[in-house]
Amino acid sequence: MSTATERGRATGGASGVVLLRRGVAALALSLVISWLITFGAISAAVAPELNALQYGSVTFLTTVGVVGATLVYGVLARVSSNPDRLFTIVAAVVLVLSLIPDVTVIPNQPGGNLAAGGILGAMHVTTAVVCVVVLTGVRVRTATD
């Protein structure tokens, strides 16, 4: 057994197969949530002309974000003694940075407005939470625990 594998198991870091499964699960869950939010935004006619709030853009950018997060977690699992904690910090920083265009750029785009930026921000938050919980393997406590 390699040191990286031992470190990964000791700290909750994922092996390649486990990481791939978690990445696929994070992508599936993130896409479903983002599509539901998109459906709500389209149904409410929040910004019907805004390309960023269309299914194609949402699907592509959510996929890029989750694949990127999975790759980053994979690297951190190999080089860090505590990849879960470090990934959570990196994810929080990236999340904050991703919200900046939602409030500064999106309202000024053709068909954009502040509400659309807020909706896109909500998608960023949900995807970040899904990635942290699923990729790190955090067990969410229930009332029966």
URNOR-V956931 format. One record per residue. RES is the residue in one letter. SS is DSSP state (helix for helix, strand for strand, loop for the rest). PHI is phi in whole degrees, -180 to 180 (none if undefined). D_CENTER is the distance of its C-alpha to the mean C-alpha in Angstrom with 1 decimal. Layout:
res,ss,phi,d_center
RES,SS,PHI,D_CENTER
RES,SS,PHI,D_CENTER
//
This chain:
res,ss,phi,d_center
M,loop,none,30.9
S,loop,-82,29.3
T,helix,-63,28.4
A,helix,-62,24.7
T,helix,-67,24.7
E,helix,-62,26.6
R,helix,-63,24.4
G,helix,-61,21.3
R,helix,-70,23.0
A,helix,-70,24.4
T,helix,-109,21.2
G,loop,93,18.9
G,loop,-65,17.6
A,loop,-102,17.3
S,loop,-72,19.8
G,helix,-58,19.1
V,helix,-68,19.6
V,helix,-63,17.6
L,helix,-62,14.7
L,helix,-62,15.0
R,helix,-62,15.2
R,helix,-65,12.2
G,helix,-63,10.2
V,helix,-65,11.9
A,helix,-63,11.4
A,helix,-63,7.6
L,helix,-66,8.0
A,helix,-60,10.8
L,helix,-66,9.6
S,helix,-63,6.6
L,helix,-66,9.5
V,helix,-60,12.0
I,helix,-64,10.6
S,helix,-64,10.1
W,helix,-66,13.5
L,helix,-65,15.0
I,helix,-64,14.2
T,helix,-62,15.5
F,helix,-56,18.5
G,helix,-62,19.2
A,helix,-66,19.1
I,helix,-68,21.3
S,helix,-61,23.6
A,loop,-86,24.1
A,loop,53,24.8
V,loop,-64,22.7
A,loop,-154,22.6
P,loop,-61,24.1
E,loop,-95,24.7
L,loop,-80,21.4
N,helix,-61,19.9
A,helix,-64,16.4
L,helix,-106,16.6
Q,loop,-110,17.9
Y,helix,-55,16.4
G,helix,-62,16.8
S,helix,-65,15.0
V,helix,-63,12.1
T,helix,-64,12.1
F,helix,-62,12.6
L,helix,-71,10.1
T,helix,-65,7.1
T,helix,-62,8.8
V,helix,-59,9.3
G,helix,-64,6.0
V,helix,-71,5.2
V,helix,-63,8.9
G,helix,-61,9.0
A,helix,-63,6.9
T,helix,-64,9.3
L,helix,-64,12.1
V,helix,-62,11.8
Y,helix,-62,11.8
G,helix,-60,14.7
V,helix,-65,16.6
L,helix,-63,16.3
A,helix,-65,17.5
R,helix,-86,20.5
V,helix,-111,21.5
S,loop,-114,20.7
S,loop,-79,22.7
N,loop,-139,19.9
P,helix,-65,16.5
D,helix,-64,14.7
R,helix,-65,15.9
L,helix,-64,15.4
F,helix,-64,11.8
T,helix,-61,11.2
I,helix,-66,13.3
V,helix,-60,11.7
A,helix,-62,8.2
A,helix,-65,10.3
V,helix,-65,12.3
V,helix,-63,9.8
L,helix,-60,8.4
V,helix,-59,12.2
L,helix,-64,13.0
S,helix,-70,10.7
L,helix,-79,12.5
I,helix,-58,15.9
P,helix,-64,16.2
D,helix,-62,15.4
V,helix,-103,18.5
T,helix,-109,20.6
V,loop,-98,20.2
I,helix,-56,19.2
P,helix,-62,22.2
N,helix,-98,24.5
Q,loop,-79,23.4
P,loop,-58,25.8
G,loop,83,25.1
G,loop,-87,22.5
N,loop,-160,22.9
L,helix,-65,21.4
A,helix,-62,20.4
A,helix,-63,18.4
G,helix,-62,16.7
G,helix,-65,16.0
I,helix,-67,14.6
L,helix,-64,12.2
G,helix,-61,11.3
A,helix,-62,10.8
M,helix,-64,8.3
H,helix,-62,6.4
V,helix,-64,7.2
T,helix,-64,6.6
T,helix,-66,3.0
A,helix,-63,3.4
V,helix,-64,6.3
V,helix,-59,5.8
C,helix,-62,4.7
V,helix,-64,7.5
V,helix,-67,9.7
V,helix,-76,9.7
L,helix,-68,9.8
T,helix,-82,12.3
G,loop,75,14.1
V,loop,-61,14.6
R,loop,-93,17.1
V,loop,-81,16.9
R,loop,-73,20.5
T,loop,-114,22.3
A,loop,-65,25.7
T,loop,-88,27.5
D,loop,-75,26.4
//
